[in-house]
């Protein structure tokens, strides 16, 4: 088994987009098991959503369209769905249960 296919335990803070191997590095929300490639993909998802979030922040200062009518918010919402799908796929039992209870991924089996 090479390094890129070996799974490690990571601690995730979704609100800040933080990923760490250290349990004590920050307040974390979720625990996942992931390969280097899977973590790279998750970081890319966080980075992409961070860019959408900043665009939304700047647009919010020109309030001419309500959130639910603004198509640019769709990209952020879709990005969050992709992040939670990845966390669910890689998560431990507690992570999976919490995401199920959030009811944000309707295609997850009950």
NORPEHU-V782130 format. One record per helix or strand. SS is the DSSP state (helix for helix, strand for strand). FROM is the first residue (numbers start at 1). TO is the last residue. Records with the same first field share a line. If there is no record, write none. Layout:
BEGIN
SS->FROM-TO ; FROM-TO
END
This chain:
BEGIN
helix->3-5 ; 36-60 ; 67-69 ; 71-90 ; 93-102
strand->8-13 ; 18-20 ; 30-34 ; 91-91
END
